[in-house]
């Protein structure tokens, strides 16, 4: 299997994603320039964090028109795995591969610190190696990470189990998140620092092969970085493409294996 990391003008986490795949999980990986429509035979695509095209107009608004996104769109619709991290998540939203939009952080400040996110669903190729309810410590670094969608879209996300990660309080605080017993508190600025709707940190598409999340798992893959919790996302991708995880079944992801090349 082979990963591809797309590079846009202004990407600044592309090397981090490359190293996480190449050095830590030991898989082949290649950079893909945004002007290319050739995905070079990759089985999984990563849209990395950064400030594509300087975030002009709106985060991801220009990048979604890059030639590579035509191929990413076709790849995703054929069942290929696409992971959008931070700015990559914003690009997926602008491209219509995921529903919703990003607004400025509630406090109108750039945030760069570790956060805690809870795994809400493990029946995806990005979380199949995780445990239900597992809390991951992963850093964020963004100005526009306040996820929002219309009530009808939110209802669809909840009904289809597409909310994959939620911001929660750190387990070490001893704090029990509230919000009517649902296990998260969207109004808690410490736990949900950007004010995201329903404390949403990451979502997937209905087919479950496209994931976007604001925290940076590639910055949390080795203990010297402060946390290795992000590693489970990359390990899940490898397991799902190799067909070695029983949580991922053909009925859950009807197209995913057709996109993976031997």
C-alpha positions as a printed NumPy array, in Angstrom:
array([[  0.   ,   0.   ,   0.   ],
       [  1.111,   3.557,  -0.695],
       [  0.237,   6.946,   0.812],
       [  0.258,  10.286,  -0.966],
       [  0.669,  13.665,   0.775],
       [ -0.665,  16.582,  -1.238],
       [  1.374,  19.787,  -1.166],
       [ -0.331,  23.151,  -1.688],
       [  1.429,  26.537,  -1.662],
       [  1.327,  27.342,   2.041],
       [  1.181,  23.764,   3.352],
       [  3.427,  23.496,   6.4  ],
       [  2.57 ,  20.091,   7.878],
       [  3.28 ,  18.068,   4.747],
       [  6.713,  16.978,   5.989],
       [  5.214,  15.974,   9.349],
       [  2.623,  13.776,   7.642],
       [  5.276,  12.302,   5.339],
       [  7.549,  11.418,   8.245],
       [  4.69 ,   9.93 ,  10.281],
       [  3.905,   7.559,   7.423],
       [  7.433,   6.836,   6.212],
       [  9.411,   6.714,   9.44 ],
       [  6.93 ,   5.802,  12.155],
       [  4.517,   3.372,  10.496],
       [  7.005,   2.345,   7.809],
       [  4.807,   2.661,   4.733],
       [  5.688,   3.952,   1.247],
       [  4.688,   7.582,   0.766],
       [  5.088,  10.19 ,  -1.946],
       [  4.502,  13.941,  -2.192],
       [  1.928,  15.085,  -4.765],
       [  2.118,  18.693,  -5.998],
       [ -1.232,  20.473,  -6.118],
       [ -0.97 ,  21.196,  -9.856],
       [ -0.763,  17.496, -10.715],
       [ -3.817,  15.368, -11.428],
       [ -1.781,  12.179, -11.071],
       [ -2.183,  10.458,  -7.711],
       [  0.774,   8.204,  -8.608],
       [ -0.982,   4.963,  -7.74 ],
       [ -1.609,   5.869,  -4.099],
       [ -4.05 ,   3.905,  -1.964],
       [ -4.588,   6.672,   0.597],
       [ -4.358,  10.45 ,   0.265],
       [ -3.541,  12.938,   3.015],
       [ -4.407,  16.625,   2.733],
       [ -2.08 ,  18.148,   5.339],
       [ -2.33 ,  21.151,   7.599],
       [ -1.044,  24.612,   6.853],
       [ -2.334,  27.741,   5.188],
       [ -2.991,  26.761,   1.574],
       [ -2.77 ,  29.826,  -0.642],
       [ -2.39 ,  31.952,   2.478],
       [ -5.994,  31.244,   3.519],
       [ -7.043,  34.076,   1.204],
       [-10.804,  34.562,   0.708],
       [-11.536,  31.73 ,   3.142],
       [ -9.642,  28.728,   4.466],
       [ -9.477,  26.12 ,   1.708],
       [-11.54 ,  28.205,  -0.727],
       [ -8.771,  28.515,  -3.328],
       [ -7.098,  25.152,  -2.716],
       [-10.304,  23.298,  -3.54 ],
       [ -9.859,  24.477,  -7.163],
       [ -6.329,  23.06 ,  -7.5  ],
       [ -6.064,  20.456, -10.305],
       [ -5.192,  17.713,  -7.806],
       [ -8.609,  18.077,  -6.152],
       [-10.341,  16.785,  -9.281],
       [ -8.424,  13.555,  -8.868],
       [ -8.954,  13.497,  -5.101],
       [-12.689,  13.882,  -5.678],
       [-12.773,  10.968,  -8.142],
       [-10.562,   8.896,  -5.847],
       [-12.802,   9.519,  -2.841],
       [-15.999,   8.784,  -4.749],
       [-14.499,   5.478,  -5.906],
       [-13.865,   4.466,  -2.289],
       [-10.27 ,   5.589,  -1.765],
       [ -9.182,   6.713,   1.712],
       [ -8.799,  10.482,   2.112],
       [ -7.62 ,  12.05 ,   5.374],
       [ -7.852,  15.826,   5.779],
       [ -5.94 ,  17.285,   8.727],
       [ -6.683,  20.845,   9.906],
       [ -6.35 ,  22.892,   6.685],
       [ -6.946,  19.62 ,   4.838],
       [-10.282,  19.305,   6.679],
       [-11.154,  22.85 ,   5.636],
       [-10.347,  22.002,   2.01 ],
       [-12.55 ,  18.885,   2.133],
       [-15.433,  21.03 ,   3.394],
       [-14.935,  23.585,   0.627],
       [-14.715,  20.816,  -1.967],
       [-18.021,  19.327,  -0.801],
       [-16.463,  15.998,   0.15 ],
       [-17.608,  16.599,   3.726],
       [-20.618,  18.605,   4.939],
       [-20.511,  21.79 ,   6.985],
       [-18.182,  24.779,   7.249],
       [-15.5  ,  26.288,   9.448],
       [-15.802,  29.61 ,  11.238],
       [-13.314,  31.627,  13.259],
       [-12.529,  30.271,  16.688],
       [-14.985,  31.561,  19.264],
       [-12.304,  33.533,  21.069],
       [-11.022,  35.017,  17.763],
       [ -7.516,  33.83 ,  18.577],
       [ -5.13 ,  31.372,  16.981],
       [ -4.975,  28.244,  19.123],
       [ -1.892,  26.074,  19.418],
       [ -1.944,  23.584,  22.273],
       [ -2.727,  19.966,  23.134],
       [ -6.41 ,  19.037,  23.316],
       [ -8.282,  15.866,  24.16 ],
       [-10.624,  14.225,  21.685],
       [-12.797,  11.195,  22.227],
       [-13.235,   8.459,  19.629],
       [-16.987,   8.334,  19.024],
       [-17.006,   5.664,  16.305],
       [-14.58 ,   2.833,  15.582],
       [-16.306,   1.437,  12.475],
       [-14.218,   3.583,  10.125],
       [-10.904,   2.879,   8.394],
       [ -9.405,   5.737,  10.43 ],
       [-10.418,   4.535,  13.907],
       [-10.758,   0.745,  13.643],
       [ -7.609,   0.24 ,  15.749],
       [ -8.977,   2.464,  18.526],
       [-11.302,   1.578,  21.382],
       [-14.798,   3.079,  21.623],
       [-14.629,   6.101,  23.896],
       [-10.824,   6.196,  23.835],
       [ -9.52 ,   9.681,  24.637],
       [ -6.562,  10.901,  22.573],
       [ -4.237,  13.78 ,  23.42 ],
       [ -3.416,  15.525,  20.147],
       [ -2.393,  19.148,  19.455],
       [ -4.387,  21.751,  17.538],
       [ -3.006,  24.734,  15.63 ],
       [ -5.671,  26.821,  13.913],
       [ -7.577,  30.079,  13.713],
       [-10.636,  28.763,  11.865],
       [-11.559,  25.523,  13.612],
       [-15.075,  26.311,  14.814],
       [-17.105,  23.647,  13.001],
       [-20.669,  24.552,  12.052],
       [-23.503,  23.031,  10.044],
       [-27.25 ,  23.468,   9.668],
       [-29.565,  21.537,  12.042],
       [-30.65 ,  19.147,   9.272],
       [-27.015,  18.35 ,   8.458],
       [-26.212,  17.823,  12.143],
       [-29.15 ,  15.452,  12.417],
       [-27.814,  13.49 ,   9.436],
       [-24.329,  13.336,  10.961],
       [-25.698,  11.998,  14.224],
       [-28.119,   9.555,  12.577],
       [-25.426,   8.117,  10.314],
       [-22.74 ,   8.009,  13.057],
       [-20.528,  10.388,  11.085],
       [-19.257,  12.34 ,  14.098],
       [-15.987,  10.509,  14.675],
       [-14.196,  12.729,  17.227],
       [-15.406,  15.153,  19.891],
       [-13.463,  17.539,  22.108],
       [-13.637,  16.505,  25.774],
       [-12.077,  17.526,  29.071],
       [ -8.709,  16.06 ,  29.967],
       [ -9.149,  12.822,  31.968],
       [ -6.516,  14.015,  34.451],
       [ -8.708,  16.936,  35.565],
       [-11.186,  14.563,  37.139],
       [-13.883,  16.611,  35.438],
       [-16.942,  14.767,  34.182],
       [-18.207,  16.339,  30.947],
       [-21.882,  17.149,  31.113],
       [-24.245,  18.46 ,  28.436],
       [-27.317,  16.5  ,  29.496],
       [-25.47 ,  13.246,  30.017],
       [-24.212,  13.005,  26.433],
       [-20.607,  12.884,  27.616],
       [-19.38 ,  16.226,  26.278],
       [-19.849,  19.893,  27.083],
       [-19.774,  22.074,  23.972],
       [-19.824,  25.252,  26.103],
       [-16.66 ,  24.33 ,  28.041],
       [-13.986,  26.52 ,  26.433],
       [-11.188,  24.52 ,  28.02 ],
       [-12.475,  21.246,  26.599],
       [-13.912,  22.695,  23.367],
       [-11.441,  25.53 ,  22.752],
       [-12.709,  26.745,  19.374],
       [-16.421,  26.557,  20.185],
       [-17.261,  23.878,  17.622],
       [-20.901,  22.875,  17.305],
       [-21.599,  19.882,  19.574],
       [-17.852,  19.837,  20.368],
       [-17.182,  18.259,  16.963],
       [-13.48 ,  17.695,  16.257],
       [-13.771,  15.356,  13.251],
       [-16.356,  13.897,  10.894],
       [-16.494,  11.418,   8.029],
       [-18.65 ,  11.105,   4.923],
       [-21.574,   8.687,   4.726],
       [-19.41 ,   6.094,   2.992],
       [-16.868,   6.46 ,   5.836],
       [-13.804,   6.617,   3.555],
       [-13.219,  10.393,   3.888],
       [-12.284,  11.862,   7.277],
       [-11.557,  15.403,   8.323],
       [-10.336,  16.475,  11.758],
       [ -8.862,  19.687,  13.113],
       [ -6.305,  18.229,  15.584],
       [ -2.945,  17.098,  14.165],
       [ -2.382,  13.339,  14.607],
       [  0.884,  13.543,  12.638],
       [  2.281,  15.715,  15.434],
       [  1.495,  13.056,  18.032],
       [  3.042,   9.838,  16.747],
       [  6.089,   9.519,  19.013],
       [  6.462,   9.932,  22.774],
       [  9.263,  12.551,  22.513],
       [  6.645,  14.787,  20.831],
       [  4.585,  14.68 ,  24.027],
       [  2.065,  12.105,  22.862],
       [  1.876,   9.127,  20.529],
       [ -1.934,   9.018,  20.559],
       [ -2.241,  10.144,  16.941],
       [ -0.549,   6.957,  15.809],
       [ -3.808,   5.   ,  16.139],
       [ -5.303,   6.887,  13.18 ],
       [ -2.467,   5.907,  10.84 ],
       [ -2.401,   2.356,  12.184],
       [ -6.124,   2.094,  11.541],
       [ -5.661,   3.165,   7.927],
       [ -2.995,   0.519,   7.391],
       [ -5.102,  -2.204,   8.995],
       [ -8.211,  -1.305,   7.02 ],
       [ -6.345,  -1.259,   3.697],
       [ -4.721,  -4.575,   4.557],
       [ -8.107,  -6.008,   5.528],
       [ -6.818,  -7.168,   8.906],
       [ -9.306,  -5.443,  11.212],
       [-12.619,  -7.213,  11.89 ],
       [-14.374,  -3.913,  12.674],
       [-14.238,  -2.968,   8.994],
       [-16.576,  -5.115,   6.98 ],
       [-17.634,  -5.039,   3.363],
       [-21.179,  -4.053,   4.307],
       [-19.865,  -1.017,   6.193],
       [-17.558,   0.164,   3.415],
       [-18.878,  -1.231,   0.143],
       [-16.347,   0.487,  -2.088],
       [-13.197,   0.829,  -0.053],
       [-11.367,  -2.326,  -1.09 ],
       [-11.988,  -1.645,  -4.777],
       [ -9.781,   1.426,  -4.486],
       [ -6.841,  -0.354,  -2.882],
       [ -4.28 ,  -1.699,  -5.291],
       [ -2.36 ,  -4.871,  -4.622]])
